[in-house]
Amino acid sequence: MTKADIIERISSGTGLTKLETEAVVNGFISIVKDSLLDGERVDLRGFGSFGVQHRAARTARNPRTNQPVHVPATYVPFFKPSREFRKNVDRSITGRTDAE
């Protein structure tokens, strides 16, 4: 699913025009990006959380030459789905119910 597909579905479900819906979706994405750039965590109850994780510097190996390569420390964005969302996805794809 692409951003255009998301805009289409929201637009048809809410009655907003595609331009209005695109502005809302772009605004949401912008706020999440800006929050992560400021080091803030974004929690969406029942869906999951977005955050920034620190990855420490390490030494890796070049597989072609087997030489050690220094990998500097970085900060990377991540998404962690909520427990409820993970269970719903599992049930939907596997067809299992809670009783099984």
Residue pairs with C-beta under 8 A, 6 or more apart in sequence:
3 25
6 25
7 18
7 21
7 22
7 25
8 18
10 16
10 21
10 24
10 25
11 17
11 18
11 20
11 21
14 21
16 24
31 42
32 42
32 50
35 41
35 42
35 50
36 42
36 50
36 51
36 52
36 77
39 52
41 49
41 50
41 51
41 52
42 49
42 50
42 51
43 49
45 82
46 82
46 84
46 85
47 81
47 82
47 85
48 79
48 80
48 81
48 82
48 85
49 79
49 80
49 82
50 77
50 78
50 79
51 77
51 78
51 80
52 75
52 76
52 77
52 78
53 75
53 76
53 77
53 78
54 73
54 74
54 75
55 73
55 74
55 75
55 76
56 73
57 70
57 71
57 72
57 73
58 71
59 68
59 69
59 70
59 71
60 68
60 69
60 71
61 67
61 68
61 69
62 68
62 69
81 89
90 96
91 97
91 98
